[in-house]
Amino acid sequence: MASCSKIFNQYSARILWVMIWGFTAGCSPVETTAIAPTDSAKSEIRSGDGAAKVLPAITVTDSTLTLPTWCKMNPASDQVCFHCSRTDDGVPLEYEQCLTPSDSFRASTDCWFSNQVTKTISCLGTRSGETFTMDVSTAKEKVTVTIPVFLIALNLAVSEKYGPTSSVTKFVTDISTFLGSRMEQIMRREDLSGVAGDLAMLVNNKTTSKLNDQQLLVFKVSAYAAFEAMLLELSGKKDYDVSKVLLRGLRLSGFVPANLMGEAKPLLSGSGLASLWLDSKSQSLETMFKILGPSVVGVSSAELLLQRLQQDN
C-alpha cells in the first residue's frame, strides 16, 4: 500500500481514470484474472490476530484446491461449499458459501484463492456459467481498500467543480492523499497518535490562518479518538457501512474553526459531499462501485450511499 499514496499526485481526469484502475490492480484487486492458485496463494496471510499459513496442495483427488488453513472445501453430490473461520481482534468470524458445479467442474483448476488485502475464493465451471466469488475479508481489510479509492472519486469531483489548480482542490486533495496513504496503517493500529499528530500539522498548514496551540491539540486528540472509534466499530466484523466511515472522517472538520476552512468548508459534511457527487458529471462514484463491488463497499448502491450522506447536515 505504500505505493498507493503516489496515486493522488496528478489531477487530470483522464490520467486519474487510468490511475484508478491501476490502484485496484496494484494495491488490492477484488478479483483476479488467474484461473488457478498462484504462488502468492502459498504465502503467509494475515488473519486478523495473526498469520495463517496456506496448506500445501494435496493430490489424493483431482478436486483438491490449495486453500489457507482457515478455509476448507466440502464437496457434496450437487454442491461444493466453502467454509472459512477467521479471527479479528479475538472475535471468530465464520464464512460459508456454496456453488452448483457443472459436470466438468474441477476445483483444482477451476478455483483459486486470491491473497490480496481483500481475500476471495473464486471459481469457474459453475452450472450457471457465472463466476463464483466468495469474499472472505474482514471489515478492516475492506476499508483499507475502499477508502483510498473513494478519495480518488472525491478528488475527481472536487477538481471538476473548482478546477485542478484551485486552493479548494489542493486542500481537499492534500488531506485525502494523506488519509489514503495512511489507511492501512490506521487499520492495523500502528502509531495512531503519530498519524493524528501528522494530520493535525497538515491541516494546520492548509488552513487560511494557523491554529493556536489549544486548537491544534484539540484536533489531534479528536483525530486519535476518531481513529479509535472507527476501529472499535470495525473490529471483529465481516461487513461494514462505508457511509459511516466517511462521515466519521468528515466530522473532524468540526474541530477547525469554520472561518479557517475557506471555500472547502461546505464540502466537509455528509450533505456537502453528497451534493458534490450528485453535481459531478464524471460519474466517479458510480465507477467506484463498479470497480470495488457492493460487498467490499458495504453499501448496495451509489444511490443508497448518497441518501445516507444527505442525512448528515
N, C-alpha and C positions, 0 to 999 in steps of 0.2 A: 504494500500500500504506500510505501514511501514515494514511489514514482507518481502516485496519483495527484500529489499536490501540484505538479507541473502542468496539469490539465487546464488550470484556471488562468493561465498567464496571458492568453490572447482573447480578443473579443469579436473577431469577425465571425458572423453567424455561420457562414459556410465552413470555416475551419472548425468551429466548435461542434458542428454536427459530426464531422469526421472524428473529432476527439471523444465525443460521447460514445460512439461505437467502439473506439479504441479502449476507452475506460472499461467498458463491460467485458471486452475480450482480454485485456491485460490485467485487470485488477480482480474481478470476480464474476465470471460469466455464470448465469443461472443454468444454461445448457451448454453442452459441448458437442462438437461435430464428430468426435470419435465414436466408433461403434463397438468398441471393446475396451476393457480396462487398460489404462495406460500405466507407465512406470510410476507416475505420480500417485496412483491409487495404491501403490505398495509402500508408500512412505508413511511416517507417523502423522497423525492428525490430532487436532485439539478437540477435546470433547467436554469443554466447559471447565471441569475441575482438574483435568489432566490430559495427557496424551494417550491415545488408544491406537495400538499397532494393528495394521491390517494383516489378516490371516494369510498364510501362503496358499497358493492355489492347490486344490485337491483334484486329482484326476481320476477318481474312482468311477464317476459317471460323467457323461458328456454335458450334463446340465449344470455342472459346478460353476459357480461365479465367485470371483475374489471380492470379498467384502471386508469392511472393518470389523474388528472383534465385537463391536456392539450392535452389529446387524446380522440377521440370518434370513435365509430364504426357505420358505415352506411350500414345496410343490404339492399340489393335490390333483385329483383326476380332472377337474375342469378349471382350476385357477392356480395361479402362482402368487403367493403372498410374501411380502417382506415385512419383517418386524425388527425395529431398531430401538434400543434402550440407551439413552444418553443421560448424563447428569450435567446440570448447570447450577453453580453455587450450591451444590449439595442436594438439589431438587431433582428427582428422577423424572425423565421425560420419555414417554412412550410414543412411537410412531408405527403405524400399521397401514398398509395399503395393498390391494390385490389387483392383478390383471388377468384377463382371459386370454390365454395364448392361442396362437394359430397352431395347426398341426405340425408345422415345420419349426416351431419355436425351440430355440436352444439358448439357454441362459448364458452359457459360456461365451457365445459370440454375439448374441442379440442384446445383452445388457451390459451396462458399465456404471461404475461409481465415480462421480466427479468430486474430487477432493480440492475444492477451492475454499474461499472464505465462507461462501454458502455451499452446502453439500447436498447432492442429489443422487438418486438412483434412477437411471433411465433405461428403457427397453424398447427395442423394435420387435417385430414379429408378433404383435398382438392381433387378435381375431378381427378387431375393428379397423386395423391398419393405422391407427393413430399411435404416436409415440407415447409410451407410458413414462410419466415423470413423477417421482416421489421426492418431495422436499424434506430433508432430514436436518434442517438448520435450526439453530436456536434463534430467539428473537434478537439477541445482541449481534449475532452474525449477520442477520438480515439488515439491521440498522447500519452496521459497518459498511455495507454495500450501498444501501438505498440513499442515505442522507447525502453523501458526496455527489451522487448522480442527480438528485433533486436540486442540489445547489447549482449545478450546471444549468438546469432548466430555469432557475431563478435568475442567474446571470444573463442568460439569453433574453429573458423578458425585460429585465431592467435596462440592458443595453439597447433593446429595441425601442423602449419608451423614452429614455433620456439621452441616448446617443452613447457611443462607445468611449468617448473621451470626457464625459461629464463627471462632475465631482460625486454625484449620486452613484453612478455606475462604479466609479473607483472605490467609493466607500463600501458599497454592498459586496463587490467582488473581492476586495481585500479581506473582509471579515469572513465571507463564505469560503474563500480559499484556505484561510487558517483553519476553520472548523472542519472542512472536508479533509484536510491533510492530517488532522489530529483525531478523527473519529475512531479509528482502530485503537489508538492509544487510550481514548476515553472508555471505550467498551471493555478494555482489558484492565481498567482501573490502574493505569500506570501514571503515577505522579500527577494526580488530578489537581493538586494545589499549584504545581508548576504550570499546567495548562491554563488554569484560571488566571494566574498572575500574568502570563503572556498575553492572554486575551484582553485583560484589563489594560495593559500597556498599549496594545494595538488599538483598542477603542479610543484610548486617551489621545493617541497620535492622530486619529481620524476625525475627532470632533472639532467643531469650529473654534472652540476655546478649550483650554486644558481643564481637566477635572482637578479639584483640590484633593488634598491627601485623604480626607474623610470620604469623599465621593469615590475615589479610586479604591479605597479599602472596602467600601460597601459593595461596589461592583464585583471585586474579586471574590469576596465571601459569598455573594449571591450566585456567581457563576459556579463556584465549587459546590454550593448547595444544590443548584440545578442539575449538575452532573450526577451527584449522588442520588438525587430523587429519580432521575431518569434511569439510572442503573437499578435502583430498587424496583421500579416498575417493570423493567425488562428481565430481571434475573429470574431464572427458573421457569421461563416461559418459552413456548414454541412460536407463538403468534403475538402480534402487537398491532397498534394503530399508528401509522406514520403521522397522522394529523396531530396526535398528542405530543410526539417528539418535536415536530416543527413548532407547535405553539409554546412548548416549554423554552425552546431557544429564543423565540421572538420576545417572550416576556422579560428577558434580560434587558431589553432596551428600556424598560420602565425604570431601571436604576440609573439611567443617564438623563439629566435634565433635558426636557424637550427642546429648549432653545439652542442646545449644543448639537442637536442632531441634524439641523438644517433641513433640506428638502427630502432627506431619506426617512424622516420620522413617520410620514403617513404609510410607508411600506411595512413598518415594523410592528404589524399586528396581524392577526389571522384574517380579518376582513380586508386589510390593505393588501396582503399577499394574494388573497383570492381575487380581488379586483384586478390586480396586476396581471395574473394569469388569464383571467377572463377577457381582458382587453388585448392580450397578446395575439398577434397574427401568426406567430411562429409555431403554434401548437406544440410547444416544447413539453408541456405537462403530459399531453396525450402520448407523446413519443416515449416519455419515461415509463409509462405503464406498459407500452408495447415491448420495451427493452427488458424491463425487470419482471413483469408479470404480477398480477394481484397477490399471489401467495407470498411473494417477497416484500411487496409494498405494504401489505397488511390492510389494504382498503380495496374494495372490489372494483372501483372505477374512479376516473378523474373527477367526474361529476359529484360523486359522494364525498370525495376529499374536499372539494371546493365548498360544498354545503357545510361541512364540519368546520372549516376555516372561517366561513362567513358568520358563524355563530359567535365568534370571538370578536368583541368590539374593544 
